[in-house]
């Protein structure tokens, strides 16, 4: 779901889905998923920042 939101440029929605996914991964003590979620979150935050910067330049 986070990816679907990202594809629609809904980064806040994507981050909300990632937060939910992280909670579930924590409950199941799934370190591999936690790492993937954290890595994806970093990418999303960088993309959001880049798009905001591009929008300001226009």
PyMOL Python script that loads the backbone (N, CA, C, O; Angstrom):
from pymol import cmd

cmd.read_pdbstr("""\
ATOM      1  N   UNK A   1       0.829  -1.191   0.000  1.00  0.00           N
ATOM      2  CA  UNK A   1       0.000   0.000   0.000  1.00  0.00           C
ATOM      3  C   UNK A   1       0.875   1.257   0.000  1.00  0.00           C
ATOM      4  O   UNK A   1       0.538   2.260  -0.630  1.00  0.00           O
ATOM      5  N   UNK A   2       2.001   1.187   0.715  1.00  0.00           N
ATOM      6  CA  UNK A   2       2.901   2.342   0.739  1.00  0.00           C
ATOM      7  C   UNK A   2       3.391   2.657  -0.670  1.00  0.00           C
ATOM      8  O   UNK A   2       3.460   3.821  -1.065  1.00  0.00           O
ATOM      9  N   UNK A   3       3.731   1.615  -1.422  1.00  0.00           N
ATOM     10  CA  UNK A   3       4.216   1.817  -2.783  1.00  0.00           C
ATOM     11  C   UNK A   3       3.135   2.438  -3.661  1.00  0.00           C
ATOM     12  O   UNK A   3       3.427   3.304  -4.487  1.00  0.00           O
ATOM     13  N   UNK A   4       1.900   2.007  -3.490  1.00  0.00           N
ATOM     14  CA  UNK A   4       0.797   2.577  -4.266  1.00  0.00           C
ATOM     15  C   UNK A   4       0.654   4.065  -3.966  1.00  0.00           C
ATOM     16  O   UNK A   4       0.443   4.868  -4.876  1.00  0.00           O
ATOM     17  N   UNK A   5       0.766   4.427  -2.710  1.00  0.00           N
ATOM     18  CA  UNK A   5       0.701   5.844  -2.342  1.00  0.00           C
ATOM     19  C   UNK A   5       1.869   6.614  -2.944  1.00  0.00           C
ATOM     20  O   UNK A   5       1.701   7.728  -3.442  1.00  0.00           O
ATOM     21  N   UNK A   6       3.052   6.012  -2.894  1.00  0.00           N
ATOM     22  CA  UNK A   6       4.225   6.665  -3.466  1.00  0.00           C
ATOM     23  C   UNK A   6       4.023   6.923  -4.955  1.00  0.00           C
ATOM     24  O   UNK A   6       4.372   7.994  -5.450  1.00  0.00           O
ATOM     25  N   UNK A   7       3.466   5.957  -5.666  1.00  0.00           N
ATOM     26  CA  UNK A   7       3.255   6.113  -7.100  1.00  0.00           C
ATOM     27  C   UNK A   7       2.287   7.254  -7.412  1.00  0.00           C
ATOM     28  O   UNK A   7       2.316   7.814  -8.507  1.00  0.00           O
ATOM     29  N   UNK A   8       1.438   7.594  -6.458  1.00  0.00           N
ATOM     30  CA  UNK A   8       0.496   8.708  -6.629  1.00  0.00           C
ATOM     31  C   UNK A   8       1.054  10.000  -6.034  1.00  0.00           C
ATOM     32  O   UNK A   8       0.334  10.990  -5.905  1.00  0.00           O
ATOM     33  N   UNK A   9       2.347   9.988  -5.670  1.00  0.00           N
ATOM     34  CA  UNK A   9       3.010  11.129  -5.027  1.00  0.00           C
ATOM     35  C   UNK A   9       2.372  11.489  -3.688  1.00  0.00           C
ATOM     36  O   UNK A   9       2.431  12.640  -3.256  1.00  0.00           O
ATOM     37  N   UNK A  10       1.771  10.514  -3.044  1.00  0.00           N
ATOM     38  CA  UNK A  10       1.189  10.702  -1.709  1.00  0.00           C
ATOM     39  C   UNK A  10       2.187  10.164  -0.685  1.00  0.00           C
ATOM     40  O   UNK A  10       2.019   9.071  -0.143  1.00  0.00           O
ATOM     41  N   UNK A  11       3.227  10.957  -0.435  1.00  0.00           N
ATOM     42  CA  UNK A  11       4.295  10.497   0.443  1.00  0.00           C
ATOM     43  C   UNK A  11       3.845  10.403   1.891  1.00  0.00           C
ATOM     44  O   UNK A  11       4.303   9.528   2.625  1.00  0.00           O
ATOM     45  N   UNK A  12       2.959  11.289   2.309  1.00  0.00           N
ATOM     46  CA  UNK A  12       2.453  11.200   3.682  1.00  0.00           C
ATOM     47  C   UNK A  12       1.663   9.911   3.883  1.00  0.00           C
ATOM     48  O   UNK A  12       1.799   9.249   4.912  1.00  0.00           O
ATOM     49  N   UNK A  13       0.845   9.561   2.908  1.00  0.00           N
ATOM     50  CA  UNK A  13       0.096   8.312   2.980  1.00  0.00           C
ATOM     51  C   UNK A  13       1.033   7.111   2.997  1.00  0.00           C
ATOM     52  O   UNK A  13       0.818   6.158   3.746  1.00  0.00           O
ATOM     53  N   UNK A  14       2.071   7.160   2.169  1.00  0.00           N
ATOM     54  CA  UNK A  14       3.051   6.065   2.130  1.00  0.00           C
ATOM     55  C   UNK A  14       3.747   5.922   3.477  1.00  0.00           C
ATOM     56  O   UNK A  14       3.966   4.808   3.952  1.00  0.00           O
ATOM     57  N   UNK A  15       4.091   7.038   4.084  1.00  0.00           N
ATOM     58  CA  UNK A  15       4.765   6.992   5.388  1.00  0.00           C
ATOM     59  C   UNK A  15       3.835   6.449   6.473  1.00  0.00           C
ATOM     60  O   UNK A  15       4.284   5.769   7.396  1.00  0.00           O
ATOM     61  N   UNK A  16       2.552   6.746   6.364  1.00  0.00           N
ATOM     62  CA  UNK A  16       1.588   6.194   7.327  1.00  0.00           C
ATOM     63  C   UNK A  16       1.508   4.676   7.188  1.00  0.00           C
ATOM     64  O   UNK A  16       1.484   3.959   8.189  1.00  0.00           O
ATOM     65  N   UNK A  17       1.467   4.186   5.948  1.00  0.00           N
ATOM     66  CA  UNK A  17       1.438   2.741   5.738  1.00  0.00           C
ATOM     67  C   UNK A  17       2.718   2.093   6.241  1.00  0.00           C
ATOM     68  O   UNK A  17       2.684   0.999   6.805  1.00  0.00           O
ATOM     69  N   UNK A  18       3.842   2.761   6.040  1.00  0.00           N
ATOM     70  CA  UNK A  18       5.104   2.215   6.545  1.00  0.00           C
ATOM     71  C   UNK A  18       5.109   2.156   8.065  1.00  0.00           C
ATOM     72  O   UNK A  18       5.641   1.216   8.655  1.00  0.00           O
ATOM     73  N   UNK A  19       4.523   3.148   8.686  1.00  0.00           N
ATOM     74  CA  UNK A  19       4.434   3.147  10.144  1.00  0.00           C
ATOM     75  C   UNK A  19       3.624   1.950  10.634  1.00  0.00           C
ATOM     76  O   UNK A  19       3.998   1.293  11.605  1.00  0.00           O
ATOM     77  N   UNK A  20       2.519   1.674   9.959  1.00  0.00           N
ATOM     78  CA  UNK A  20       1.704   0.510  10.315  1.00  0.00           C
ATOM     79  C   UNK A  20       2.477  -0.789  10.087  1.00  0.00           C
ATOM     80  O   UNK A  20       2.427  -1.705  10.908  1.00  0.00           O
ATOM     81  N   UNK A  21       3.186  -0.854   8.971  1.00  0.00           N
ATOM     82  CA  UNK A  21       3.974  -2.055   8.672  1.00  0.00           C
ATOM     83  C   UNK A  21       5.072  -2.245   9.710  1.00  0.00           C
ATOM     84  O   UNK A  21       5.371  -3.372  10.106  1.00  0.00           O
ATOM     85  N   UNK A  22       5.671  -1.143  10.147  1.00  0.00           N
ATOM     86  CA  UNK A  22       6.738  -1.238  11.152  1.00  0.00           C
ATOM     87  C   UNK A  22       6.186  -1.768  12.474  1.00  0.00           C
ATOM     88  O   UNK A  22       6.821  -2.596  13.127  1.00  0.00           O
ATOM     89  N   UNK A  23       5.020  -1.299  12.862  1.00  0.00           N
ATOM     90  CA  UNK A  23       4.405  -1.792  14.102  1.00  0.00           C
ATOM     91  C   UNK A  23       4.184  -3.294  14.033  1.00  0.00           C
ATOM     92  O   UNK A  23       4.461  -4.016  14.991  1.00  0.00           O
ATOM     93  N   UNK A  24       3.685  -3.759  12.894  1.00  0.00           N
ATOM     94  CA  UNK A  24       3.448  -5.193  12.743  1.00  0.00           C
ATOM     95  C   UNK A  24       4.759  -5.973  12.780  1.00  0.00           C
ATOM     96  O   UNK A  24       4.833  -7.032  13.402  1.00  0.00           O
ATOM     97  N   UNK A  25       5.790  -5.458  12.122  1.00  0.00           N
ATOM     98  CA  UNK A  25       7.083  -6.134  12.117  1.00  0.00           C
ATOM     99  C   UNK A  25       7.673  -6.190  13.531  1.00  0.00           C
ATOM    100  O   UNK A  25       8.301  -7.177  13.915  1.00  0.00           O
ATOM    101  N   UNK A  26       7.461  -5.116  14.297  1.00  0.00           N
ATOM    102  CA  UNK A  26       7.947  -5.105  15.685  1.00  0.00           C
ATOM    103  C   UNK A  26       7.215  -6.152  16.513  1.00  0.00           C
ATOM    104  O   UNK A  26       7.832  -6.848  17.319  1.00  0.00           O
ATOM    105  N   UNK A  27       5.908  -6.266  16.321  1.00  0.00           N
ATOM    106  CA  UNK A  27       5.128  -7.247  17.080  1.00  0.00           C
ATOM    107  C   UNK A  27       5.592  -8.671  16.792  1.00  0.00           C
ATOM    108  O   UNK A  27       5.572  -9.531  17.674  1.00  0.00           O
ATOM    109  N   UNK A  28       6.010  -8.913  15.546  1.00  0.00           N
ATOM    110  CA  UNK A  28       6.452 -10.258  15.163  1.00  0.00           C
ATOM    111  C   UNK A  28       7.972 -10.432  15.295  1.00  0.00           C
ATOM    112  O   UNK A  28       8.518 -11.483  14.959  1.00  0.00           O
ATOM    113  N   UNK A  29       8.641  -9.384  15.790  1.00  0.00           N
ATOM    114  CA  UNK A  29      10.088  -9.412  15.982  1.00  0.00           C
ATOM    115  C   UNK A  29      10.825  -9.806  14.702  1.00  0.00           C
ATOM    116  O   UNK A  29      11.760 -10.607  14.724  1.00  0.00           O
ATOM    117  N   UNK A  30      10.384  -9.226  13.596  1.00  0.00           N
ATOM    118  CA  UNK A  30      10.942  -9.559  12.290  1.00  0.00           C
ATOM    119  C   UNK A  30      11.989  -8.502  11.914  1.00  0.00           C
ATOM    120  O   UNK A  30      11.655  -7.453  11.363  1.00  0.00           O
ATOM    121  N   UNK A  31      13.246  -8.791  12.216  1.00  0.00           N
ATOM    122  CA  UNK A  31      14.325  -7.826  11.985  1.00  0.00           C
ATOM    123  C   UNK A  31      14.560  -7.546  10.507  1.00  0.00           C
ATOM    124  O   UNK A  31      14.872  -6.419  10.123  1.00  0.00           O
ATOM    125  N   UNK A  32      14.411  -8.566   9.688  1.00  0.00           N
ATOM    126  CA  UNK A  32      14.635  -8.382   8.251  1.00  0.00           C
ATOM    127  C   UNK A  32      13.629  -7.383   7.683  1.00  0.00           C
ATOM    128  O   UNK A  32      14.001  -6.488   6.925  1.00  0.00           O
ATOM    129  N   UNK A  33      12.369  -7.534   8.046  1.00  0.00           N
ATOM    130  CA  UNK A  33      11.347  -6.592   7.577  1.00  0.00           C
ATOM    131  C   UNK A  33      11.560  -5.204   8.154  1.00  0.00           C
ATOM    132  O   UNK A  33      11.342  -4.207   7.467  1.00  0.00           O
ATOM    133  N   UNK A  34      11.982  -5.130   9.408  1.00  0.00           N
ATOM    134  CA  UNK A  34      12.246  -3.816  10.012  1.00  0.00           C
ATOM    135  C   UNK A  34      13.331  -3.079   9.229  1.00  0.00           C
ATOM    136  O   UNK A  34      13.216  -1.878   8.986  1.00  0.00           O
ATOM    137  N   UNK A  35      14.368  -3.788   8.840  1.00  0.00           N
ATOM    138  CA  UNK A  35      15.449  -3.158   8.075  1.00  0.00           C
ATOM    139  C   UNK A  35      14.934  -2.668   6.722  1.00  0.00           C
ATOM    140  O   UNK A  35      15.241  -1.552   6.304  1.00  0.00           O
ATOM    141  N   UNK A  36      14.153  -3.502   6.040  1.00  0.00           N
ATOM    142  CA  UNK A  36      13.607  -3.084   4.741  1.00  0.00           C
ATOM    143  C   UNK A  36      12.695  -1.877   4.892  1.00  0.00           C
ATOM    144  O   UNK A  36      12.741  -0.954   4.079  1.00  0.00           O
ATOM    145  N   UNK A  37      11.873  -1.880   5.920  1.00  0.00           N
ATOM    146  CA  UNK A  37      10.954  -0.761   6.162  1.00  0.00           C
ATOM    147  C   UNK A  37      11.738   0.511   6.436  1.00  0.00           C
ATOM    148  O   UNK A  37      11.421   1.568   5.889  1.00  0.00           O
ATOM    149  N   UNK A  38      12.757   0.416   7.278  1.00  0.00           N
ATOM    150  CA  UNK A  38      13.564   1.599   7.595  1.00  0.00           C
ATOM    151  C   UNK A  38      14.308   2.118   6.365  1.00  0.00           C
ATOM    152  O   UNK A  38      14.411   3.328   6.165  1.00  0.00           O
ATOM    153  N   UNK A  39      14.826   1.206   5.542  1.00  0.00           N
ATOM    154  CA  UNK A  39      15.507   1.622   4.315  1.00  0.00           C
ATOM    155  C   UNK A  39      14.532   2.308   3.353  1.00  0.00           C
ATOM    156  O   UNK A  39      14.857   3.335   2.757  1.00  0.00           O
ATOM    157  N   UNK A  40      13.359   1.742   3.213  1.00  0.00           N
ATOM    158  CA  UNK A  40      12.350   2.328   2.330  1.00  0.00           C
ATOM    159  C   UNK A  40      11.915   3.700   2.853  1.00  0.00           C
ATOM    160  O   UNK A  40      11.692   4.626   2.073  1.00  0.00           O
ATOM    161  N   UNK A  41      11.797   3.821   4.156  1.00  0.00           N
ATOM    162  CA  UNK A  41      11.406   5.105   4.747  1.00  0.00           C
ATOM    163  C   UNK A  41      12.445   6.185   4.415  1.00  0.00           C
ATOM    164  O   UNK A  41      12.077   7.314   4.090  1.00  0.00           O
ATOM    165  N   UNK A  42      13.721   5.851   4.494  1.00  0.00           N
ATOM    166  CA  UNK A  42      14.774   6.810   4.149  1.00  0.00           C
ATOM    167  C   UNK A  42      14.647   7.251   2.699  1.00  0.00           C
ATOM    168  O   UNK A  42      14.789   8.433   2.385  1.00  0.00           O
ATOM    169  N   UNK A  43      14.380   6.297   1.822  1.00  0.00           N
ATOM    170  CA  UNK A  43      14.221   6.614   0.399  1.00  0.00           C
ATOM    171  C   UNK A  43      13.017   7.527   0.188  1.00  0.00           C
ATOM    172  O   UNK A  43      13.098   8.512  -0.547  1.00  0.00           O
ATOM    173  N   UNK A  44      11.901   7.198   0.834  1.00  0.00           N
ATOM    174  CA  UNK A  44      10.695   8.026   0.695  1.00  0.00           C
ATOM    175  C   UNK A  44      10.920   9.447   1.192  1.00  0.00           C
ATOM    176  O   UNK A  44      10.515  10.411   0.544  1.00  0.00           O
ATOM    177  N   UNK A  45      11.561   9.567   2.332  1.00  0.00           N
ATOM    178  CA  UNK A  45      11.807  10.906   2.880  1.00  0.00           C
ATOM    179  C   UNK A  45      12.702  11.722   1.952  1.00  0.00           C
ATOM    180  O   UNK A  45      12.490  12.923   1.786  1.00  0.00           O
ATOM    181  N   UNK A  46      13.702  11.079   1.346  1.00  0.00           N
ATOM    182  CA  UNK A  46      14.577  11.776   0.414  1.00  0.00           C
ATOM    183  C   UNK A  46      13.806  12.179  -0.841  1.00  0.00           C
ATOM    184  O   UNK A  46      13.962  13.299  -1.329  1.00  0.00           O
ATOM    185  N   UNK A  47      12.978  11.278  -1.366  1.00  0.00           N
ATOM    186  CA  UNK A  47      12.178  11.601  -2.562  1.00  0.00           C
ATOM    187  C   UNK A  47      11.215  12.748  -2.272  1.00  0.00           C
ATOM    188  O   UNK A  47      11.041  13.641  -3.101  1.00  0.00           O
ATOM    189  N   UNK A  48      10.592  12.724  -1.101  1.00  0.00           N
ATOM    190  CA  UNK A  48       9.661  13.796  -0.718  1.00  0.00           C
ATOM    191  C   UNK A  48      10.400  15.130  -0.671  1.00  0.00           C
ATOM    192  O   UNK A  48       9.902  16.141  -1.166  1.00  0.00           O
ATOM    193  N   UNK A  49      11.570  15.126  -0.082  1.00  0.00           N
ATOM    194  CA  UNK A  49      12.381  16.335   0.014  1.00  0.00           C
ATOM    195  C   UNK A  49      12.784  16.829  -1.381  1.00  0.00           C
ATOM    196  O   UNK A  49      12.718  18.026  -1.660  1.00  0.00           O
ATOM    197  N   UNK A  50      13.198  15.911  -2.247  1.00  0.00           N
ATOM    198  CA  UNK A  50      13.598  16.284  -3.608  1.00  0.00           C
ATOM    199  C   UNK A  50      12.432  16.877  -4.388  1.00  0.00           C
ATOM    200  O   UNK A  50      12.597  17.877  -5.087  1.00  0.00           O
ATOM    201  N   UNK A  51      11.271  16.276  -4.274  1.00  0.00           N
ATOM    202  CA  UNK A  51      10.104  16.787  -5.004  1.00  0.00           C
ATOM    203  C   UNK A  51       9.688  18.159  -4.476  1.00  0.00           C
ATOM    204  O   UNK A  51       9.331  19.043  -5.254  1.00  0.00           O
ATOM    205  N   UNK A  52       9.735  18.334  -3.161  1.00  0.00           N
ATOM    206  CA  UNK A  52       9.407  19.653  -2.604  1.00  0.00           C
ATOM    207  C   UNK A  52      10.377  20.717  -3.117  1.00  0.00           C
ATOM    208  O   UNK A  52       9.976  21.837  -3.432  1.00  0.00           O
ATOM    209  N   UNK A  53      11.657  20.351  -3.197  1.00  0.00           N
ATOM    210  CA  UNK A  53      12.663  21.282  -3.707  1.00  0.00           C
ATOM    211  C   UNK A  53      12.402  21.606  -5.185  1.00  0.00           C
ATOM    212  O   UNK A  53      12.495  22.765  -5.590  1.00  0.00           O
ATOM    213  N   UNK A  54      12.077  20.594  -5.981  1.00  0.00           N
ATOM    214  CA  UNK A  54      11.774  20.825  -7.393  1.00  0.00           C
ATOM    215  C   UNK A  54      10.543  21.708  -7.566  1.00  0.00           C
ATOM    216  O   UNK A  54      10.511  22.567  -8.447  1.00  0.00           O
ATOM    217  N   UNK A  55       9.541  21.502  -6.737  1.00  0.00           N
ATOM    218  CA  UNK A  55       8.324  22.314  -6.823  1.00  0.00           C
ATOM    219  C   UNK A  55       8.598  23.762  -6.465  1.00  0.00           C
ATOM    220  O   UNK A  55       7.960  24.661  -7.014  1.00  0.00           O
ATOM    221  N   UNK A  56       9.522  24.008  -5.566  1.00  0.00           N
ATOM    222  CA  UNK A  56       9.866  25.382  -5.186  1.00  0.00           C
ATOM    223  C   UNK A  56      10.610  26.084  -6.308  1.00  0.00           C
ATOM    224  O   UNK A  56      10.498  27.301  -6.456  1.00  0.00           O
ATOM    225  N   UNK A  57      11.373  25.334  -7.104  1.00  0.00           N
ATOM    226  CA  UNK A  57      12.145  25.921  -8.188  1.00  0.00           C
ATOM    227  C   UNK A  57      11.278  26.337  -9.373  1.00  0.00           C
ATOM    228  O   UNK A  57      11.700  27.159 -10.187  1.00  0.00           O
ATOM    229  N   UNK A  58      10.099  25.794  -9.479  1.00  0.00           N
ATOM    230  CA  UNK A  58       9.235  26.091 -10.620  1.00  0.00           C
ATOM    231  C   UNK A  58       8.538  27.390 -10.476  1.00  0.00           C
ATOM    232  O   UNK A  58       7.773  27.780 -11.358  1.00  0.00           O
TER     233      UNK A  58
END
""", "prot")
cmd.dss("prot")
cmd.show_as("cartoon", "prot")
cmd.util.cbc("prot")
cmd.orient("prot")
